[in-house]
Amino acid sequence: MQIYLVQHGESKPEEIDPERTLTESGSSDVQKIADFLRTSSGLQVTEIWHSGKARAQQTAELLAPCTSAGTKAVMHHDGLAPKDAVEPIKQELEQANRNVMIVGHLPFLGRLVAFLLTGNSDNDVVAFQFGCVVCLKRENAGEWRLQWMIVPKFLQG
């Protein structure tokens, strides 16, 4: 089983846009990642979860075409807000036997990666950036490994 953890693309400041939708640069960066993933491998994903915030939903929708499931797999999932506890999502992932993409926010994503890899959500394991994708693979029950990570600035164009 693999999970793909994605920090949403850069969003507009709340003073300018209360919904905090993606900036033009944020959309462009996420599209670069989607194009790279589509041409390099495509992702075998059953579901794409997002927090329900506009910037996460937009990011999920931009990435969906590079997955095997496509846009029909994009869904709001409770428990992915910036300050939500990571334990319930870890438990759900431990019981799942399907590849999932989770599009969310900091500090939640950083804490989830740390908890899955080290058992301690306070460890600083991955330096997420806007539009970043981190792939983790479950080797055995409860045993996760970092497979790869890509950020928009690694890509040309």
N, CA, C and O atoms as a GROMACS GRO file, in nm:
protein
  628
    1MET      N    1   0.084  -0.118   0.000
    1MET     CA    2   0.000   0.000   0.000
    1MET      C    3   0.088   0.124   0.000
    1MET      O    4   0.190   0.130   0.069
    2GLN      N    5   0.047   0.222  -0.079
    2GLN     CA    6   0.118   0.350  -0.082
    2GLN      C    7   0.020   0.463  -0.050
    2GLN      O    8  -0.098   0.457  -0.083
    3ILE      N    9   0.074   0.566   0.015
    3ILE     CA   10  -0.003   0.688   0.033
    3ILE      C   11   0.079   0.804  -0.022
    3ILE      O   12   0.202   0.804  -0.015
    4TYR      N   13   0.009   0.899  -0.077
    4TYR     CA   14   0.070   1.019  -0.135
    4TYR      C   15   0.019   1.138  -0.055
    4TYR      O   16  -0.100   1.168  -0.057
    5LEU      N   17   0.108   1.204   0.016
    5LEU     CA   18   0.072   1.318   0.100
    5LEU      C   19   0.111   1.445   0.026
    5LEU      O   20   0.226   1.462  -0.014
    6VAL      N   21   0.014   1.534   0.009
    6VAL     CA   22   0.032   1.652  -0.074
    6VAL      C   23  -0.004   1.777   0.004
    6VAL      O   24  -0.115   1.789   0.058
    7GLN      N   25   0.090   1.871   0.011
    7GLN     CA   26   0.054   2.002   0.065
    7GLN      C   27  -0.009   2.082  -0.049
    7GLN      O   28   0.044   2.085  -0.160
    8HIS      N   29  -0.121   2.145  -0.020
    8HIS     CA   30  -0.190   2.224  -0.122
    8HIS      C   31  -0.096   2.325  -0.186
    8HIS      O   32   0.009   2.359  -0.129
    9GLY      N   33  -0.132   2.374  -0.303
    9GLY     CA   34  -0.055   2.478  -0.369
    9GLY      C   35  -0.067   2.610  -0.297
    9GLY      O   36  -0.151   2.628  -0.208
   10GLU      N   37   0.019   2.704  -0.335
   10GLU     CA   38   0.018   2.837  -0.274
   10GLU      C   39  -0.121   2.900  -0.290
   10GLU      O   40  -0.181   2.894  -0.397
   11SER      N   41  -0.170   2.960  -0.182
   11SER     CA   42  -0.304   3.020  -0.184
   11SER      C   43  -0.297   3.170  -0.158
   11SER      O   44  -0.198   3.221  -0.106
   12LYS      N   45  -0.404   3.236  -0.194
   12LYS     CA   46  -0.414   3.381  -0.174
   12LYS      C   47  -0.430   3.412  -0.026
   12LYS      O   48  -0.486   3.331   0.048
   13PRO      N   49  -0.382   3.528   0.018
   13PRO     CA   50  -0.401   3.567   0.158
   13PRO      C   51  -0.550   3.585   0.190
   13PRO      O   52  -0.629   3.622   0.103
   14GLU      N   53  -0.585   3.559   0.313
   14GLU     CA   54  -0.725   3.569   0.356
   14GLU      C   55  -0.782   3.709   0.336
   14GLU      O   56  -0.901   3.724   0.307
   15GLU      N   57  -0.698   3.814   0.350
   15GLU     CA   58  -0.746   3.951   0.333
   15GLU      C   59  -0.791   3.977   0.189
   15GLU      O   60  -0.882   4.057   0.166
   16ILE      N   61  -0.730   3.910   0.095
   16ILE     CA   62  -0.764   3.927  -0.046
   16ILE      C   63  -0.875   3.831  -0.088
   16ILE      O   64  -0.964   3.867  -0.165
   17ASP      N   65  -0.868   3.709  -0.037
   17ASP     CA   66  -0.964   3.605  -0.075
   17ASP      C   67  -0.999   3.523   0.049
   17ASP      O   68  -0.922   3.436   0.088
   18PRO      N   69  -1.114   3.549   0.112
   18PRO     CA   70  -1.151   3.476   0.233
   18PRO      C   71  -1.156   3.324   0.215
   18PRO      O   72  -1.138   3.250   0.311
   19GLU      N   73  -1.179   3.277   0.092
   19GLU     CA   74  -1.182   3.133   0.065
   19GLU      C   75  -1.042   3.073   0.053
   19GLU      O   76  -1.025   2.952   0.059
   20ARG      N   77  -0.942   3.161   0.034
   20ARG     CA   78  -0.802   3.121   0.020
   20ARG      C   79  -0.782   3.023  -0.096
   20ARG      O   80  -0.719   2.918  -0.080
   21THR      N   81  -0.835   3.058  -0.212
   21THR     CA   82  -0.815   2.976  -0.332
   21THR      C   83  -0.670   2.986  -0.378
   21THR      O   84  -0.594   3.071  -0.332
   22LEU      N   85  -0.632   2.898  -0.469
   22LEU     CA   86  -0.495   2.895  -0.518
   22LEU      C   87  -0.461   3.021  -0.597
   22LEU      O   88  -0.545   3.075  -0.669
   23THR      N   89  -0.337   3.065  -0.582
   23THR     CA   90  -0.286   3.173  -0.666
   23THR      C   91  -0.260   3.115  -0.805
   23THR      O   92  -0.263   2.994  -0.824
   24GLU      N   93  -0.233   3.202  -0.901
   24GLU     CA   94  -0.196   3.156  -1.035
   24GLU      C   95  -0.068   3.072  -1.028
   24GLU      O   96  -0.058   2.968  -1.093
   25SER      N   97   0.027   3.118  -0.949
   25SER     CA   98   0.152   3.045  -0.930
   25SER      C   99   0.126   2.910  -0.861
   25SER      O  100   0.187   2.809  -0.898
   26GLY      N  101   0.037   2.910  -0.763
   26GLY     CA  102   0.004   2.785  -0.693
   26GLY      C  103  -0.057   2.683  -0.787
   26GLY      O  104  -0.019   2.565  -0.784
   27SER      N  105  -0.151   2.727  -0.870
   27SER     CA  106  -0.212   2.636  -0.968
   27SER      C  107  -0.108   2.586  -1.068
   27SER      O  108  -0.107   2.467  -1.102
   28SER      N  109  -0.021   2.675  -1.113
   28SER     CA  110   0.082   2.638  -1.208
   28SER      C  111   0.179   2.535  -1.150
   28SER      O  112   0.215   2.438  -1.216
   29ASP      N  113   0.219   2.556  -1.026
   29ASP     CA  114   0.311   2.461  -0.960
   29ASP      C  115   0.248   2.323  -0.945
   29ASP      O  116   0.313   2.222  -0.970
   30VAL      N  117   0.122   2.319  -0.904
   30VAL     CA  118   0.054   2.190  -0.888
   30VAL      C  119   0.038   2.123  -1.025
   30VAL      O  120   0.053   2.002  -1.036
   31GLN      N  121   0.010   2.201  -1.127
   31GLN     CA  122  -0.003   2.144  -1.261
   31GLN      C  123   0.130   2.087  -1.309
   31GLN      O  124   0.132   1.984  -1.376
   32LYS      N  125   0.242   2.151  -1.276
   32LYS     CA  126   0.375   2.097  -1.310
   32LYS      C  127   0.394   1.959  -1.247
   32LYS      O  128   0.440   1.865  -1.311
   33ILE      N  129   0.356   1.949  -1.120
   33ILE     CA  130   0.368   1.820  -1.050
   33ILE      C  131   0.279   1.716  -1.117
   33ILE      O  132   0.322   1.604  -1.141
   34ALA      N  133   0.155   1.754  -1.148
   34ALA     CA  134   0.061   1.661  -1.212
   34ALA      C  135   0.116   1.614  -1.347
   34ALA      O  136   0.111   1.495  -1.378
   35ASP      N  137   0.167   1.707  -1.426
   35ASP     CA  138   0.223   1.670  -1.557
   35ASP      C  139   0.342   1.575  -1.543
   35ASP      O  140   0.354   1.478  -1.617
   36PHE      N  141   0.429   1.604  -1.447
   36PHE     CA  142   0.544   1.518  -1.423
   36PHE      C  143   0.500   1.378  -1.381
   36PHE      O  144   0.549   1.278  -1.434
   37LEU      N  145   0.406   1.370  -1.288
   37LEU     CA  146   0.360   1.240  -1.240
   37LEU      C  147   0.290   1.162  -1.352
   37LEU      O  148   0.306   1.040  -1.362
   38ARG      N  149   0.215   1.230  -1.434
   38ARG     CA  150   0.143   1.165  -1.544
   38ARG      C  151   0.242   1.106  -1.644
   38ARG      O  152   0.224   0.992  -1.689
   39THR      N  153   0.346   1.181  -1.680
   39THR     CA  154   0.440   1.134  -1.782
   39THR      C  155   0.542   1.036  -1.726
   39THR      O  156   0.595   0.953  -1.800
   40SER      N  157   0.571   1.044  -1.597
   40SER     CA  158   0.674   0.956  -1.542
   40SER      C  159   0.618   0.821  -1.498
   40SER      O  160   0.685   0.719  -1.512
   41SER      N  161   0.499   0.820  -1.445
   41SER     CA  162   0.449   0.692  -1.396
   41SER      C  163   0.298   0.686  -1.385
   41SER      O  164   0.239   0.580  -1.403
   42GLY      N  165   0.236   0.797  -1.354
   42GLY     CA  166   0.095   0.792  -1.316
   42GLY      C  167   0.088   0.729  -1.178
   42GLY      O  168   0.176   0.653  -1.140
   43LEU      N  169  -0.014   0.760  -1.106
   43LEU     CA  170  -0.027   0.707  -0.971
   43LEU      C  171  -0.146   0.614  -0.963
   43LEU      O  172  -0.256   0.649  -1.007
   44GLN      N  173  -0.124   0.497  -0.908
   44GLN     CA  174  -0.233   0.403  -0.885
   44GLN      C  175  -0.299   0.440  -0.753
   44GLN      O  176  -0.251   0.404  -0.646
   45VAL      N  177  -0.409   0.513  -0.762
   45VAL     CA  178  -0.476   0.566  -0.644
   45VAL      C  179  -0.624   0.528  -0.651
   45VAL      O  180  -0.686   0.536  -0.757
   46THR      N  181  -0.678   0.486  -0.538
   46THR     CA  182  -0.820   0.452  -0.530
   46THR      C  183  -0.903   0.572  -0.489
   46THR      O  184  -1.012   0.594  -0.541
   47GLU      N  185  -0.851   0.651  -0.394
   47GLU     CA  186  -0.924   0.766  -0.342
   47GLU      C  187  -0.829   0.885  -0.326
   47GLU      O  188  -0.710   0.868  -0.300
   48ILE      N  189  -0.884   1.005  -0.343
   48ILE     CA  190  -0.810   1.129  -0.320
   48ILE      C  191  -0.887   1.208  -0.216
   48ILE      O  192  -0.995   1.261  -0.244
   49TRP      N  193  -0.832   1.215  -0.096
   49TRP     CA  194  -0.898   1.285   0.014
   49TRP      C  195  -0.846   1.428   0.021
   49TRP      O  196  -0.728   1.454  -0.001
   50HIS      N  197  -0.936   1.521   0.051
   50HIS     CA  198  -0.894   1.659   0.079
   50HIS      C  199  -0.969   1.710   0.201
   50HIS      O  200  -1.070   1.652   0.242
   51SER      N  201  -0.919   1.816   0.257
   51SER     CA  202  -0.971   1.869   0.384
   51SER      C  203  -1.104   1.941   0.372
   51SER      O  204  -1.171   1.963   0.473
   52GLY      N  205  -1.144   1.977   0.252
   52GLY     CA  206  -1.265   2.056   0.234
   52GLY      C  207  -1.237   2.204   0.215
   52GLY      O  208  -1.325   2.278   0.171
   53LYS      N  209  -1.117   2.247   0.248
   53LYS     CA  210  -1.080   2.386   0.224
   53LYS      C  211  -1.056   2.403   0.073
   53LYS      O  212  -1.006   2.313   0.007
   54ALA      N  213  -1.092   2.521   0.022
   54ALA     CA  214  -1.087   2.544  -0.123
   54ALA      C  215  -0.951   2.513  -0.183
   54ALA      O  216  -0.943   2.450  -0.288
   55ARG      N  217  -0.844   2.555  -0.117
   55ARG     CA  218  -0.710   2.536  -0.173
   55ARG      C  219  -0.673   2.388  -0.180
   55ARG      O  220  -0.603   2.347  -0.273
   56ALA      N  221  -0.718   2.309  -0.084
   56ALA     CA  222  -0.690   2.165  -0.088
   56ALA      C  223  -0.775   2.096  -0.194
   56ALA      O  224  -0.726   2.009  -0.266
   57GLN      N  225  -0.901   2.134  -0.206
   57GLN     CA  226  -0.988   2.076  -0.308
   57GLN      C  227  -0.936   2.108  -0.447
   57GLN      O  228  -0.932   2.020  -0.534
   58GLN      N  229  -0.897   2.233  -0.471
   58GLN     CA  230  -0.843   2.270  -0.602
   58GLN      C  231  -0.718   2.189  -0.635
   58GLN      O  232  -0.701   2.142  -0.747
   59THR      N  233  -0.631   2.174  -0.537
   59THR     CA  234  -0.508   2.096  -0.557
   59THR      C  235  -0.542   1.952  -0.591
   59THR      O  236  -0.485   1.894  -0.684
   60ALA      N  237  -0.635   1.893  -0.517
   60ALA     CA  238  -0.678   1.755  -0.543
   60ALA      C  239  -0.734   1.741  -0.684
   60ALA      O  240  -0.704   1.643  -0.754
   61GLU      N  241  -0.814   1.836  -0.726
   61GLU     CA  242  -0.875   1.830  -0.859
   61GLU      C  243  -0.771   1.845  -0.970
   61GLU      O  244  -0.785   1.785  -1.077
   62LEU      N  245  -0.667   1.925  -0.946
   62LEU     CA  246  -0.560   1.939  -1.045
   62LEU      C  247  -0.476   1.811  -1.056
   62LEU      O  248  -0.429   1.777  -1.164
   63LEU      N  249  -0.458   1.741  -0.944
   63LEU     CA  250  -0.377   1.620  -0.944
   63LEU      C  251  -0.454   1.496  -0.988
   63LEU      O  252  -0.394   1.399  -1.034
   64ALA      N  253  -0.585   1.497  -0.976
   64ALA     CA  254  -0.666   1.378  -1.004
   64ALA      C  255  -0.642   1.318  -1.143
   64ALA      O  256  -0.634   1.196  -1.154
   65PRO      N  257  -0.629   1.398  -1.250
   65PRO     CA  258  -0.608   1.337  -1.382
   65PRO      C  259  -0.478   1.257  -1.395
   65PRO      O  260  -0.466   1.176  -1.487
   66CYS      N  261  -0.382   1.277  -1.307
   66CYS     CA  262  -0.257   1.200  -1.316
   66CYS      C  263  -0.266   1.069  -1.238
   66CYS      O  264  -0.168   0.996  -1.229
   67THR      N  265  -0.383   1.039  -1.182
   67THR     CA  266  -0.402   0.916  -1.106
   67THR      C  267  -0.488   0.818  -1.185
   67THR      O  268  -0.556   0.856  -1.280
   68SER      N  269  -0.483   0.693  -1.144
   68SER     CA  270  -0.564   0.591  -1.210
   68SER      C  271  -0.713   0.612  -1.187
   68SER      O  272  -0.794   0.574  -1.271
   69ALA      N  273  -0.749   0.672  -1.076
   69ALA     CA  274  -0.890   0.688  -1.041
   69ALA      C  275  -0.954   0.811  -1.105
   69ALA      O  276  -1.074   0.813  -1.129
   70GLY      N  277  -0.874   0.914  -1.133
   70GLY     CA  278  -0.927   1.035  -1.193
   70GLY      C  279  -1.013   1.117  -1.099
   70GLY      O  280  -1.011   1.097  -0.977
   71THR      N  281  -1.087   1.210  -1.156
   71THR     CA  282  -1.160   1.308  -1.075
   71THR      C  283  -1.273   1.247  -0.994
   71THR      O  284  -1.314   1.306  -0.894
   72LYS      N  285  -1.324   1.132  -1.033
   72LYS     CA  286  -1.433   1.071  -0.956
   72LYS      C  287  -1.388   1.028  -0.816
   72LYS      O  288  -1.472   1.006  -0.728
   73ALA      N  289  -1.259   1.017  -0.797
   73ALA     CA  290  -1.206   0.972  -0.667
   73ALA      C  291  -1.186   1.085  -0.567
   73ALA      O  292  -1.156   1.060  -0.451
   74VAL      N  293  -1.202   1.211  -0.611
   74VAL     CA  294  -1.178   1.326  -0.523
   74VAL      C  295  -1.294   1.338  -0.425
   74VAL      O  296  -1.410   1.344  -0.464
   75MET      N  297  -1.260   1.342  -0.295
   75MET     CA  298  -1.366   1.351  -0.194
   75MET      C  299  -1.318   1.425  -0.069
   75MET      O  300  -1.201   1.417  -0.031
   76HIS      N  301  -1.411   1.496  -0.008
   76HIS     CA  302  -1.383   1.558   0.121
   76HIS      C  303  -1.372   1.447   0.225
   76HIS      O  304  -1.447   1.350   0.223
   77HIS      N  305  -1.276   1.464   0.316
   77HIS     CA  306  -1.256   1.365   0.423
   77HIS      C  307  -1.234   1.442   0.552
   77HIS      O  308  -1.145   1.527   0.560
   78ASP      N  309  -1.312   1.412   0.652
   78ASP     CA  310  -1.294   1.477   0.782
   78ASP      C  311  -1.161   1.436   0.844
   78ASP      O  312  -1.106   1.330   0.813
   79GLY      N  313  -1.110   1.522   0.932
   79GLY     CA  314  -0.989   1.491   1.006
   79GLY      C  315  -0.860   1.536   0.942
   79GLY      O  316  -0.753   1.495   0.987
   80LEU      N  317  -0.867   1.619   0.838
   80LEU     CA  318  -0.747   1.662   0.767
   80LEU      C  319  -0.718   1.811   0.783
   80LEU      O  320  -0.635   1.865   0.710
   81ALA      N  321  -0.784   1.876   0.877
   81ALA     CA  322  -0.760   2.019   0.900
   81ALA      C  323  -0.621   2.040   0.960
   81ALA      O  324  -0.563   1.947   1.015
   82PRO      N  325  -0.568   2.161   0.948
   82PRO     CA  326  -0.430   2.186   0.993
   82PRO      C  327  -0.397   2.138   1.134
   82PRO      O  328  -0.287   2.087   1.157
   83LYS      N  329  -0.488   2.153   1.227
   83LYS     CA  330  -0.456   2.118   1.366
   83LYS      C  331  -0.525   1.991   1.414
   83LYS      O  332  -0.526   1.964   1.534
   84ASP      N  333  -0.581   1.912   1.324
   84ASP     CA  334  -0.646   1.787   1.363
   84ASP      C  335  -0.543   1.686   1.414
   84ASP      O  336  -0.425   1.692   1.379
   85ALA      N  337  -0.590   1.595   1.498
   85ALA     CA  338  -0.506   1.487   1.549
   85ALA      C  339  -0.474   1.389   1.436
   85ALA      O  340  -0.560   1.362   1.352
   86VAL      N  341  -0.353   1.337   1.435
   86VAL     CA  342  -0.313   1.246   1.328
   86VAL      C  343  -0.349   1.100   1.358
   86VAL      O  344  -0.356   1.019   1.266
   87GLU      N  345  -0.371   1.066   1.483
   87GLU     CA  346  -0.395   0.927   1.520
   87GLU      C  347  -0.515   0.865   1.448
   87GLU      O  348  -0.504   0.752   1.400
   88PRO      N  349  -0.630   0.934   1.437
   88PRO     CA  350  -0.743   0.871   1.367
   88PRO      C  351  -0.714   0.841   1.220
   88PRO      O  352  -0.757   0.738   1.168
   89ILE      N  353  -0.642   0.929   1.153
   89ILE     CA  354  -0.608   0.904   1.012
   89ILE      C  355  -0.508   0.789   1.003
   89ILE      O  356  -0.518   0.706   0.913
   90LYS      N  357  -0.412   0.784   1.094
   90LYS     CA  358  -0.317   0.672   1.095
   90LYS      C  359  -0.392   0.540   1.111
   90LYS      O  360  -0.364   0.443   1.040
   91GLN      N  361  -0.487   0.537   1.204
   91GLN     CA  362  -0.564   0.414   1.225
   91GLN      C  363  -0.642   0.375   1.100
   91GLN      O  364  -0.647   0.258   1.063
   92GLU      N  365  -0.702   0.473   1.035
   92GLU     CA  366  -0.776   0.444   0.912
   92GLU      C  367  -0.682   0.392   0.803
   92GLU      O  368  -0.717   0.297   0.732
   93LEU      N  369  -0.566   0.451   0.790
   93LEU     CA  370  -0.470   0.405   0.691
   93LEU      C  371  -0.418   0.265   0.723
   93LEU      O  372  -0.397   0.184   0.633
   94GLU      N  373  -0.398   0.236   0.850
   94GLU     CA  374  -0.350   0.104   0.890
   94GLU      C  375  -0.450  -0.005   0.853
   94GLU      O  376  -0.412  -0.118   0.823
   95GLN      N  377  -0.579   0.028   0.856
   95GLN     CA  378  -0.683  -0.070   0.824
   95GLN      C  379  -0.711  -0.078   0.674
   95GLN      O  380  -0.767  -0.176   0.626
   96ALA      N  381  -0.671   0.024   0.602
   96ALA     CA  382  -0.698   0.029   0.458
   96ALA      C  383  -0.602  -0.061   0.383
   96ALA      O  384  -0.489  -0.085   0.426
   97ASN      N  385  -0.647  -0.110   0.272
   97ASN     CA  386  -0.560  -0.188   0.184
   97ASN      C  387  -0.572  -0.132   0.043
   97ASN      O  388  -0.592  -0.205  -0.054
   98ARG      N  389  -0.559   0.001   0.035
   98ARG     CA  390  -0.572   0.069  -0.094
   98ARG      C  391  -0.481   0.191  -0.094
   98ARG      O  392  -0.451   0.248   0.010
   99ASN      N  393  -0.439   0.230  -0.211
   99ASN     CA  394  -0.356   0.349  -0.225
   99ASN      C  395  -0.443   0.474  -0.216
   99ASN      O  396  -0.547   0.483  -0.281
  100VAL      N  397  -0.398   0.570  -0.136
  100VAL     CA  398  -0.475   0.691  -0.111
  100VAL      C  399  -0.384   0.812  -0.127
  100VAL      O  400  -0.267   0.809  -0.088
  101MET      N  401  -0.439   0.919  -0.185
  101MET     CA  402  -0.373   1.049  -0.187
  101MET      C  403  -0.445   1.137  -0.086
  101MET      O  404  -0.568   1.143  -0.085
  102ILE      N  405  -0.368   1.205  -0.002
  102ILE     CA  406  -0.424   1.296   0.098
  102ILE      C  407  -0.372   1.435   0.069
  102ILE      O  408  -0.251   1.459   0.074
  103VAL      N  409  -0.462   1.528   0.039
  103VAL     CA  410  -0.424   1.666   0.011
  103VAL      C  411  -0.466   1.750   0.130
  103VAL      O  412  -0.584   1.759   0.164
  104GLY      N  413  -0.368   1.813   0.194
  104GLY     CA  414  -0.398   1.886   0.315
  104GLY      C  415  -0.303   2.001   0.342
  104GLY      O  416  -0.255   2.069   0.251
  105HIS      N  417  -0.277   2.020   0.471
  105HIS     CA  418  -0.214   2.142   0.521
  105HIS      C  419  -0.108   2.109   0.625
  105HIS      O  420  -0.102   1.998   0.680
  106LEU      N  421  -0.025   2.207   0.649
  106LEU     CA  422   0.066   2.203   0.764
  106LEU      C  423  -0.006   2.266   0.882
  106LEU      O  424  -0.088   2.356   0.862
  107PRO      N  425   0.021   2.224   1.001
  107PRO     CA  426   0.121   2.125   1.040
  107PRO      C  427   0.074   1.980   1.031
  107PRO      O  428   0.152   1.889   1.057
  108PHE      N  429  -0.053   1.957   0.994
  108PHE     CA  430  -0.108   1.821   0.994
  108PHE      C  431  -0.023   1.723   0.914
  108PHE      O  432   0.014   1.617   0.965
  109LEU      N  433   0.009   1.757   0.788
  109LEU     CA  434   0.083   1.662   0.704
  109LEU      C  435   0.220   1.628   0.762
  109LEU      O  436   0.260   1.512   0.761
  110GLY      N  437   0.291   1.727   0.811
  110GLY     CA  438   0.421   1.702   0.872
  110GLY      C  439   0.411   1.612   0.994
  110GLY      O  440   0.495   1.525   1.015
  111ARG      N  441   0.308   1.634   1.073
  111ARG     CA  442   0.288   1.552   1.192
  111ARG      C  443   0.248   1.409   1.154
  111ARG      O  444   0.290   1.314   1.219
  112LEU      N  445   0.166   1.395   1.048
  112LEU     CA  446   0.126   1.261   1.005
  112LEU      C  447   0.246   1.182   0.952
  112LEU      O  448   0.263   1.066   0.989
  113VAL      N  449   0.328   1.243   0.868
  113VAL     CA  450   0.447   1.174   0.818
  113VAL      C  451   0.536   1.132   0.934
  113VAL      O  452   0.583   1.018   0.939
  114ALA      N  453   0.560   1.222   1.027
  114ALA     CA  454   0.645   1.190   1.142
  114ALA      C  455   0.587   1.075   1.222
  114ALA      O  456   0.660   0.985   1.264
  115PHE      N  457   0.457   1.076   1.244
  115PHE     CA  458   0.392   0.971   1.323
  115PHE      C  459   0.401   0.836   1.252
  115PHE      O  460   0.427   0.734   1.315
  116LEU      N  461   0.378   0.836   1.120
  116LEU     CA  462   0.385   0.710   1.046
  116LEU      C  463   0.528   0.654   1.041
  116LEU      O  464   0.547   0.534   1.053
  117LEU      N  465   0.626   0.741   1.023
  117LEU     CA  466   0.764   0.695   1.007
  117LEU      C  467   0.836   0.669   1.139
  117LEU      O  468   0.920   0.580   1.147
  118THR      N  469   0.804   0.748   1.243
  118THR     CA  470   0.882   0.738   1.367
  118THR      C  471   0.798   0.705   1.490
  118THR      O  472   0.853   0.672   1.595
  119GLY      N  473   0.666   0.713   1.478
  119GLY     CA  474   0.581   0.690   1.594
  119GLY      C  475   0.565   0.812   1.682
  119GLY      O  476   0.497   0.805   1.784
  120ASN      N  477   0.627   0.924   1.645
  120ASN     CA  478   0.619   1.047   1.724
  120ASN      C  479   0.585   1.163   1.630
  120ASN      O  480   0.665   1.199   1.544
  121SER      N  481   0.467   1.220   1.647
  121SER     CA  482   0.423   1.328   1.557
  121SER      C  483   0.499   1.458   1.577
  121SER      O  484   0.486   1.549   1.496
  122ASP      N  485   0.577   1.468   1.683
  122ASP     CA  486   0.654   1.590   1.709
  122ASP      C  487   0.789   1.592   1.637
  122ASP      O  488   0.854   1.697   1.631
  123ASN      N  489   0.832   1.480   1.582
  123ASN     CA  490   0.958   1.476   1.508
  123ASN      C  491   0.944   1.554   1.378
  123ASN      O  492   0.838   1.554   1.315
  124ASP      N  493   1.050   1.619   1.338
  124ASP     CA  494   1.052   1.695   1.213
  124ASP      C  495   1.121   1.609   1.108
  124ASP      O  496   1.244   1.600   1.106
  125VAL      N  497   1.043   1.545   1.022
  125VAL     CA  498   1.097   1.446   0.930
  125VAL      C  499   1.105   1.497   0.786
  125VAL      O  500   1.206   1.475   0.718
  126VAL      N  501   1.001   1.564   0.738
  126VAL     CA  502   0.993   1.609   0.599
  126VAL      C  503   0.966   1.759   0.597
  126VAL      O  504   0.882   1.808   0.671
  127ALA      N  505   1.037   1.830   0.511
  127ALA     CA  506   1.015   1.973   0.493
  127ALA      C  507   0.919   1.994   0.376
  127ALA      O  508   0.960   2.010   0.262
  128PHE      N  509   0.790   1.994   0.407
  128PHE     CA  510   0.689   2.016   0.304
  128PHE      C  511   0.701   2.156   0.247
  128PHE      O  512   0.746   2.249   0.314
  129GLN      N  513   0.659   2.170   0.122
  129GLN     CA  514   0.648   2.298   0.053
  129GLN      C  515   0.516   2.298  -0.023
  129GLN      O  516   0.457   2.192  -0.044
  130PHE      N  517   0.469   2.415  -0.063
  130PHE     CA  518   0.347   2.422  -0.142
  130PHE      C  519   0.359   2.333  -0.265
  130PHE      O  520   0.457   2.342  -0.338
  131GLY      N  521   0.260   2.248  -0.287
  131GLY     CA  522   0.258   2.160  -0.404
  131GLY      C  523   0.343   2.035  -0.393
  131GLY      O  524   0.350   1.958  -0.488
  132CYS      N  525   0.405   2.015  -0.281
  132CYS     CA  526   0.494   1.901  -0.258
  132CYS      C  527   0.414   1.770  -0.249
  132CYS      O  528   0.304   1.768  -0.194
  133VAL      N  529   0.470   1.662  -0.304
  133VAL     CA  530   0.411   1.528  -0.290
  133VAL      C  531   0.515   1.438  -0.224
  133VAL      O  532   0.630   1.431  -0.268
  134VAL      N  533   0.472   1.369  -0.120
  134VAL     CA  534   0.556   1.273  -0.048
  134VAL      C  535   0.489   1.137  -0.059
  134VAL      O  536   0.371   1.123  -0.027
  135CYS      N  537   0.563   1.036  -0.104
  135CYS     CA  538   0.509   0.901  -0.116
  135CYS      C  539   0.566   0.814  -0.004
  135CYS      O  540   0.687   0.802   0.013
  136LEU      N  541   0.475   0.752   0.071
  136LEU     CA  542   0.512   0.655   0.174
  136LEU      C  543   0.457   0.519   0.134
  136LEU      O  544   0.349   0.509   0.075
  137LYS      N  545   0.531   0.414   0.166
  137LYS     CA  546   0.487   0.278   0.137
  137LYS      C  547   0.482   0.199   0.266
  137LYS      O  548   0.574   0.203   0.348
  138ARG      N  549   0.372   0.126   0.283
  138ARG     CA  550   0.361   0.039   0.399
  138ARG      C  551   0.420  -0.097   0.362
  138ARG      O  552   0.370  -0.166   0.273
  139GLU      N  553   0.526  -0.132   0.432
  139GLU     CA  554   0.594  -0.260   0.408
  139GLU      C  555   0.522  -0.374   0.479
  139GLU      O  556   0.491  -0.476   0.418
  140ASN      N  557   0.496  -0.356   0.605
  140ASN     CA  558   0.428  -0.454   0.689
  140ASN      C  559   0.329  -0.376   0.774
  140ASN      O  560   0.326  -0.253   0.770
  141ALA      N  561   0.249  -0.445   0.849
  141ALA     CA  562   0.152  -0.377   0.935
  141ALA      C  563   0.224  -0.278   1.025
  141ALA      O  564   0.311  -0.315   1.104
  142GLY      N  565   0.187  -0.152   1.013
  142GLY     CA  566   0.243  -0.048   1.099
  142GLY      C  567   0.383  -0.003   1.063
  142GLY      O  568   0.441   0.078   1.136
  143GLU      N  569   0.439  -0.053   0.954
  143GLU     CA  570   0.577  -0.018   0.917
  143GLU      C  571   0.576   0.058   0.785
  143GLU      O  572   0.552   0.001   0.679
  144TRP      N  573   0.604   0.187   0.792
  144TRP     CA  574   0.601   0.275   0.675
  144TRP      C  575   0.743   0.316   0.637
  144TRP      O  576   0.830   0.331   0.722
  145ARG      N  577   0.765   0.335   0.506
  145ARG     CA  578   0.894   0.379   0.454
  145ARG      C  579   0.871   0.496   0.358
  145ARG      O  580   0.774   0.498   0.283
  146LEU      N  581   0.962   0.592   0.362
  146LEU     CA  582   0.960   0.702   0.266
  146LEU      C  583   1.012   0.650   0.133
  146LEU      O  584   1.124   0.599   0.126
  147GLN      N  585   0.932   0.662   0.026
  147GLN     CA  586   0.971   0.614  -0.107
  147GLN      C  587   1.034   0.726  -0.190
  147GLN      O  588   1.142   0.709  -0.246
  148TRP      N  589   0.965   0.840  -0.197
  148TRP     CA  590   1.016   0.953  -0.274
  148TRP      C  591   0.940   1.079  -0.237
  148TRP      O  592   0.838   1.076  -0.168
  149MET      N  593   0.995   1.192  -0.285
  149MET     CA  594   0.935   1.323  -0.260
  149MET      C  595   0.967   1.411  -0.380
  149MET      O  596   1.077   1.405  -0.435
  150ILE      N  597   0.870   1.492  -0.422
  150ILE     CA  598   0.892   1.585  -0.532
  150ILE      C  599   0.830   1.720  -0.497
  150ILE      O  600   0.720   1.727  -0.442
  151VAL      N  601   0.902   1.826  -0.529
  151VAL     CA  602   0.851   1.961  -0.508
  151VAL      C  603   0.856   2.034  -0.642
  151VAL      O  604   0.940   2.003  -0.726
  152PRO      N  605   0.767   2.131  -0.663
  152PRO     CA  606   0.761   2.200  -0.793
  152PRO      C  607   0.893   2.261  -0.837
  152PRO      O  608   0.923   2.262  -0.957
  153LYS      N  609   0.973   2.313  -0.745
  153LYS     CA  610   1.097   2.379  -0.787
  153LYS      C  611   1.199   2.282  -0.845
  153LYS      O  612   1.295   2.325  -0.908
  154PHE      N  613   1.180   2.150  -0.826
  154PHE     CA  614   1.268   2.051  -0.889
  154PHE      C  615   1.241   2.038  -1.038
  154PHE      O  616   1.324   1.984  -1.112
  155LEU      N  617   1.128   2.088  -1.084
  155LEU     CA  618   1.085   2.069  -1.222
  155LEU      C  619   1.107   2.195  -1.303
  155LEU      O  620   1.086   2.306  -1.254
  156GLN      N  621   1.149   2.179  -1.426
  156GLN     CA  622   1.171   2.293  -1.516
  156GLN      C  623   1.037   2.341  -1.571
  156GLN      O  624   0.939   2.267  -1.573
  157GLY      N  625   1.036   2.466  -1.616
  157GLY     CA  626   0.918   2.518  -1.685
  157GLY      C  627   0.838   2.602  -1.602
  157GLY      O  628   0.735   2.652  -1.646
   0.00000   0.00000   0.00000
